[in-house]
Amino acid sequence: MLTVSEKLVLVDGSSYLYRAFHAMPNLTNSRGEATGAVYGVINMLRRLLKEQSSTYLAVVFDAPGPTFRDELYPQYKANRPPMPDELRSQIELVHKVIEALGLPLLCIRGVEADDVMGTLAVTATREGMKTVLVSGDKDLAQLVDENVVLMDTMKDITYDTTGVEQKFGVPPEKIVDFLALVGDTADNIPGVPKVGPKNR
């Protein structure tokens, strides 16, 4: 029987891979292969494992290929440049290192890492567990409630329901409506004309 003391930590591996790639210097190994993103992700995970005592932890990545959102809205994320080859070449190595550390790695085709994390967070709450979502992705703020917090380790900030409302001006349960109205340049969502700071 699960107890409220049990905790699930879910790491948005895709988010941190991108952020580490852009934050770290152009590190290479002896063969000249790019390793900066790998180094950054490993350091983040080591720090997280040291600071977070959890019953369960998993690292979640976006799977290659389209998702159901691309079918619903073909322009979804169409404004993003292609993934740099120097980053793409590090994905498999990052996966191998995470598995070597003994951490579960989840990568589900047809959906994004956000979707997997959201499903697991809802399931964990139903089972009486607390959840920590480790990501810099604002879309995950909609999941924050009395059982779920959003942690951005790059900025060393953890958002609870009050923190989400202070940052966005709306409570977590209104984040979806908020982003639909004001738009989201990161995902190429136009929003409603003349609504919110994006369109002013």
C-alpha contacts under 8 A as a table, 3 or more apart, distances in Angstrom:
res1	aa1	res2	aa2	distance
2	L	6	E	6.95
2	L	127	E	6.61
2	L	128	G	6.42
2	L	129	M	7.31
3	T	6	E	5.77
3	T	128	G	6.07
3	T	129	M	6.76
4	V	7	K	7.75
4	V	128	G	5.29
4	V	129	M	5.19
4	V	130	K	6.80
5	S	129	M	6.95
5	S	130	K	7.51
6	E	54	S	6.99
6	E	55	T	5.58
6	E	128	G	7.89
6	E	129	M	5.34
6	E	130	K	6.55
7	K	54	S	5.09
7	K	55	T	5.25
7	K	56	Y	6.38
7	K	129	M	5.47
7	K	130	K	4.76
7	K	131	T	5.67
7	K	132	V	7.60
8	L	54	S	6.07
8	L	55	T	6.16
8	L	56	Y	4.76
8	L	57	L	5.72
8	L	121	A	7.95
8	L	124	A	7.25
8	L	129	M	6.94
8	L	130	K	6.21
8	L	131	T	4.69
8	L	132	V	6.27
9	V	54	S	6.54
9	V	56	Y	6.22
9	V	57	L	4.61
9	V	58	A	6.57
9	V	131	T	5.76
9	V	132	V	4.75
9	V	133	L	6.14
9	V	134	V	7.23
10	L	57	L	5.81
10	L	58	A	5.20
10	L	59	V	5.93
10	L	60	V	7.05
10	L	117	M	6.52
10	L	131	T	7.48
10	L	132	V	6.25
10	L	133	L	5.08
10	L	134	V	5.98
11	V	57	L	7.72
11	V	58	A	6.27
11	V	59	V	4.63
11	V	60	V	5.96
11	V	133	L	6.22
11	V	134	V	4.68
11	V	135	S	6.44
12	D	15	S	5.49
12	D	16	Y	6.49
12	D	59	V	6.21
12	D	60	V	5.26
12	D	61	F	6.39
12	D	113	A	6.56
12	D	114	D	7.49
12	D	117	M	7.83
12	D	133	L	7.56
12	D	134	V	5.99
12	D	135	S	5.23
13	G	16	Y	5.24
13	G	17	L	5.96
13	G	41	V	7.89
13	G	59	V	5.67
13	G	60	V	5.27
13	G	61	F	5.01
13	G	113	A	8.00
14	S	17	L	5.07
14	S	18	Y	6.38
14	S	60	V	7.25
14	S	61	F	4.94
14	S	62	D	6.03
14	S	113	A	7.35
15	S	18	Y	5.50
15	S	19	R	6.27
15	S	135	S	6.36
15	S	136	G	6.60
15	S	137	D	6.93
16	Y	19	R	4.93
16	Y	20	A	5.76
16	Y	41	V	6.32
16	Y	135	S	7.09
16	Y	136	G	7.70
17	L	20	A	5.24
17	L	21	F	6.10
17	L	37	A	5.82
17	L	38	V	7.46
17	L	40	G	7.70
17	L	41	V	6.14
18	Y	21	F	5.10
18	Y	22	H	6.43
18	Y	37	A	7.40
18	Y	87	L	7.81
19	R	22	H	5.33
19	R	23	A	5.98
19	R	37	A	7.99
20	A	23	A	4.97
20	A	24	M	5.66
20	A	36	G	7.19
20	A	37	A	4.86
20	A	38	V	7.80
20	A	40	G	4.97
20	A	41	V	6.27
21	F	24	M	5.72
21	F	36	G	6.09
21	F	37	A	4.30
21	F	40	G	7.41
21	F	87	L	6.73
22	H	25	P	7.93
22	H	37	A	7.92
24	M	27	L	7.66
24	M	36	G	5.60
24	M	37	A	6.75
24	M	40	G	6.57
25	P	36	G	6.25
26	N	34	A	6.89
26	N	35	T	7.63
26	N	36	G	5.78
27	L	34	A	5.86
27	L	35	T	5.41
27	L	36	G	4.68
28	T	31	R	7.52
28	T	32	G	5.18
28	T	33	E	5.06
28	T	34	A	4.41
28	T	35	T	5.10
28	T	36	G	6.89
29	N	32	G	5.28
29	N	33	E	5.51
29	N	34	A	6.76
29	N	35	T	6.57
30	S	33	E	7.47
34	A	37	A	7.92
34	A	86	E	5.99
34	A	87	L	7.65
34	A	89	S	7.51
34	A	90	Q	6.93
35	T	38	V	5.21
35	T	39	Y	6.18
35	T	90	Q	6.55
36	G	39	Y	5.15
36	G	40	G	6.19
37	A	40	G	5.03
37	A	41	V	6.12
37	A	87	L	7.14
37	A	90	Q	6.98
38	V	41	V	5.32
38	V	42	I	6.14
38	V	90	Q	6.51
38	V	91	I	7.99
38	V	93	L	7.22
38	V	94	V	5.46
39	Y	42	I	5.28
39	Y	43	N	6.19
40	G	43	N	5.25
40	G	44	M	6.26
41	V	44	M	5.09
41	V	45	L	6.18
41	V	94	V	7.68
42	I	45	L	5.09
42	I	46	R	6.09
42	I	97	V	7.95
42	I	98	I	7.90
43	N	46	R	5.13
43	N	47	R	6.21
44	M	47	R	5.23
44	M	48	L	6.10
44	M	153	T	7.66
45	L	48	L	4.93
45	L	49	L	6.02
46	R	49	L	5.21
46	R	50	K	6.21
47	R	50	K	5.11
47	R	51	E	6.16
48	L	51	E	5.18
48	L	52	Q	5.63
49	L	52	Q	5.47
49	L	53	S	7.13
50	K	53	S	7.57
54	S	57	L	6.72
57	L	103	L	7.07
57	L	104	P	7.22
58	A	103	L	6.10
58	A	104	P	4.87
58	A	105	L	5.94
58	A	106	L	7.23
59	V	98	I	7.96
59	V	103	L	7.12
59	V	104	P	6.26
59	V	105	L	4.96
59	V	106	L	6.26
60	V	105	L	5.84
60	V	106	L	4.70
60	V	107	C	6.05
60	V	113	A	5.55
60	V	116	V	7.39
60	V	117	M	7.24
61	F	105	L	7.57
61	F	106	L	6.21
61	F	107	C	5.09
61	F	108	I	7.92
61	F	112	E	7.50
61	F	113	A	5.14
62	D	107	C	5.90
62	D	108	I	7.11
62	D	109	R	7.78
62	D	111	V	7.34
62	D	112	E	4.94
62	D	113	A	4.78
63	A	107	C	5.29
63	A	108	I	5.71
63	A	109	R	5.12
63	A	110	G	7.32
63	A	111	V	7.36
63	A	112	E	6.89
63	A	113	A	7.80
64	P	109	R	7.01
65	G	109	R	7.31
65	G	110	G	7.25
66	P	69	R	7.87
66	P	70	D	6.06
66	P	71	E	8.00
66	P	110	G	6.20
67	T	70	D	5.52
67	T	71	E	7.11
67	T	109	R	7.41
67	T	110	G	4.19
67	T	111	V	5.07
67	T	112	E	7.03
68	F	71	E	5.23
68	F	72	L	6.45
68	F	110	G	6.11
68	F	111	V	6.64
69	R	72	L	4.98
69	R	73	Y	5.94
69	R	74	P	7.72
69	R	76	Y	6.91
70	D	73	Y	5.16
70	D	74	P	4.86
70	D	75	Q	7.21
70	D	76	Y	5.82
71	E	74	P	5.92
73	Y	76	Y	5.54
74	P	78	A	7.69
75	Q	78	A	4.97
75	Q	79	N	7.82
75	Q	188	N	6.88
76	Y	187	D	5.93
76	Y	188	N	5.71
76	Y	189	I	6.92
77	K	80	R	5.71
77	K	186	A	6.93
77	K	187	D	4.43
77	K	188	N	5.05
77	K	189	I	7.93
78	A	187	D	7.75
78	A	188	N	6.55
79	N	187	D	7.72
79	N	188	N	6.07
80	R	186	A	7.76
83	M	87	L	6.77
83	M	88	R	6.48
84	P	87	L	5.33
84	P	88	R	6.27
85	D	88	R	4.95
85	D	89	S	6.01
86	E	89	S	5.57
86	E	90	Q	7.00
87	L	90	Q	5.38
87	L	91	I	6.92
88	R	91	I	5.58
89	S	92	E	6.99
89	S	93	L	7.86
90	Q	93	L	5.31
90	Q	94	V	6.15
91	I	94	V	5.16
91	I	95	H	6.31
92	E	95	H	5.12
92	E	96	K	6.27
93	L	96	K	5.04
93	L	97	V	6.17
94	V	97	V	5.18
94	V	98	I	6.21
95	H	98	I	5.22
95	H	99	E	6.26
95	H	105	L	7.36
96	K	99	E	5.16
96	K	100	A	6.05
97	V	100	A	4.90
97	V	101	L	6.25
98	I	101	L	5.12
98	I	102	G	6.73
98	I	103	L	5.78
98	I	104	P	7.72
98	I	105	L	7.14
99	E	102	G	5.08
99	E	103	L	5.45
99	E	104	P	6.65
99	E	105	L	6.79
100	A	103	L	7.47
107	C	113	A	7.22
108	I	111	V	6.22
108	I	112	E	7.43
108	I	113	A	7.73
108	I	116	V	7.62
109	R	112	E	7.82
111	V	115	D	6.21
111	V	116	V	7.37
112	E	115	D	5.33
112	E	116	V	6.73
113	A	116	V	5.19
113	A	117	M	6.15
114	D	117	M	5.13
114	D	118	G	6.00
114	D	139	D	7.74
114	D	140	L	6.74
115	D	118	G	5.06
115	D	119	T	6.15
116	V	119	T	5.21
116	V	120	L	6.21
117	M	120	L	5.19
117	M	121	A	6.01
117	M	133	L	7.52
118	G	121	A	5.09
118	G	122	V	6.21
118	G	140	L	7.58
118	G	143	L	6.82
119	T	122	V	5.33
119	T	123	T	6.19
120	L	123	T	4.98
120	L	124	A	5.97
121	A	124	A	5.03
121	A	125	T	6.21
121	A	131	T	6.06
121	A	143	L	7.82
121	A	148	V	7.29
122	V	125	T	5.18
122	V	126	R	6.28
123	T	126	R	5.07
123	T	127	E	6.32
124	A	127	E	5.01
124	A	128	G	6.34
124	A	129	M	5.08
124	A	130	K	6.87
124	A	131	T	6.96
125	T	128	G	5.07
125	T	129	M	5.14
125	T	130	K	6.36
125	T	131	T	7.49
125	T	147	N	6.41
125	T	148	V	7.95
126	R	129	M	7.43
129	M	147	N	7.25
130	K	147	N	4.88
130	K	148	V	5.96
131	T	147	N	6.28
131	T	148	V	4.76
131	T	149	V	6.55
132	V	148	V	5.88
132	V	149	V	5.15
132	V	150	L	5.97
132	V	151	M	6.72
133	L	140	L	7.78
133	L	148	V	7.33
133	L	149	V	6.19
133	L	150	L	4.76
133	L	151	M	5.90
134	V	150	L	6.05
134	V	151	M	4.74
134	V	152	D	5.92
134	V	153	T	7.06
135	S	140	L	7.88
135	S	150	L	6.98
135	S	151	M	6.15
135	S	152	D	5.32
135	S	153	T	7.47
136	G	151	M	7.59
136	G	152	D	5.18
136	G	153	T	7.92
136	G	154	M	7.69
137	D	140	L	6.00
137	D	141	A	7.85
138	K	141	A	5.44
139	D	142	Q	6.37
139	D	175	I	7.71
139	D	176	V	7.86
140	L	143	L	5.68
140	L	144	V	7.54
140	L	150	L	7.30
141	A	144	V	5.54
141	A	150	L	6.59
141	A	164	V	6.60
141	A	172	P	5.89
141	A	175	I	6.98
142	Q	172	P	4.45
142	Q	173	E	5.59
142	Q	174	K	7.16
142	Q	175	I	5.30
142	Q	176	V	6.65
143	L	148	V	6.79
143	L	149	V	7.96
143	L	172	P	6.59
143	L	173	E	7.51
144	V	147	N	7.37
144	V	148	V	4.82
144	V	149	V	5.23
144	V	150	L	6.58
144	V	159	Y	7.79
144	V	160	D	6.28
144	V	161	T	5.97
144	V	164	V	7.82
144	V	172	P	5.91
145	D	148	V	5.11
145	D	149	V	6.87
145	D	160	D	6.85
145	D	161	T	5.68
145	D	172	P	7.24
146	E	149	V	7.85
146	E	160	D	7.61
146	E	161	T	7.25
148	V	160	D	7.41
149	V	158	T	6.74
149	V	159	Y	5.70
149	V	160	D	5.07
149	V	161	T	7.72
150	L	158	T	5.61
150	L	159	Y	5.06
150	L	160	D	6.78
151	M	156	D	7.46
151	M	157	I	5.90
151	M	158	T	4.20
151	M	159	Y	6.23
152	D	155	K	5.61
152	D	156	D	5.76
152	D	157	I	5.29
152	D	158	T	6.15
153	T	156	D	4.51
153	T	157	I	6.48
154	M	157	I	8.00
158	T	163	G	7.80
159	Y	162	T	7.35
159	Y	163	G	4.71
159	Y	164	V	5.75
160	D	163	G	5.10
160	D	164	V	6.22
161	T	164	V	5.25
161	T	165	E	6.39
161	T	171	P	6.58
161	T	172	P	6.40
162	T	165	E	5.24
162	T	166	Q	6.19
162	T	171	P	7.54
163	G	166	Q	5.08
163	G	167	K	6.19
164	V	167	K	5.19
164	V	168	F	6.05
164	V	169	G	7.65
164	V	170	V	7.33
164	V	171	P	6.32
164	V	172	P	6.27
165	E	168	F	5.34
165	E	169	G	4.83
165	E	170	V	4.71
165	E	171	P	4.64
165	E	172	P	6.86
166	Q	169	G	5.52
166	Q	170	V	7.57
168	F	171	P	7.76
168	F	175	I	7.91
170	V	174	K	5.97
170	V	175	I	6.64
170	V	178	F	7.53
171	P	174	K	5.55
171	P	175	I	6.79
172	P	175	I	5.29
173	E	176	V	7.24
174	K	177	D	5.36
174	K	178	F	6.05
175	I	178	F	4.90
175	I	179	L	6.10
176	V	179	L	5.38
176	V	180	A	6.12
177	D	180	A	5.08
177	D	181	L	6.17
178	F	181	L	5.30
178	F	182	V	6.15
179	L	182	V	5.27
179	L	183	G	5.17
179	L	184	D	6.13
179	L	191	G	7.36
180	A	183	G	5.39
180	A	184	D	7.61
180	A	189	I	7.49
180	A	191	G	5.54
180	A	192	V	7.62
181	L	191	G	4.83
181	L	192	V	5.19
181	L	195	V	6.42
181	L	196	G	7.25
182	V	190	P	7.67
182	V	191	G	4.83
182	V	192	V	6.17
182	V	195	V	5.53
182	V	196	G	4.73
182	V	197	P	6.99
182	V	198	K	6.07
182	V	199	N	7.23
183	G	188	N	7.80
183	G	189	I	5.05
183	G	190	P	4.83
183	G	191	G	3.62
183	G	192	V	6.99
183	G	198	K	6.85
184	D	187	D	5.60
184	D	188	N	5.97
184	D	189	I	4.88
184	D	190	P	6.60
184	D	191	G	7.11
185	T	188	N	4.74
185	T	189	I	6.04
185	T	190	P	7.20
186	A	189	I	7.75
191	G	195	V	7.53
192	V	195	V	5.61
193	P	199	N	6.18
194	K	199	N	5.17
194	K	200	R	5.88
195	V	198	K	7.53
195	V	199	N	6.09
195	V	200	R	7.29
196	G	199	N	6.07
196	G	200	R	6.78
197	P	200	R	5.34
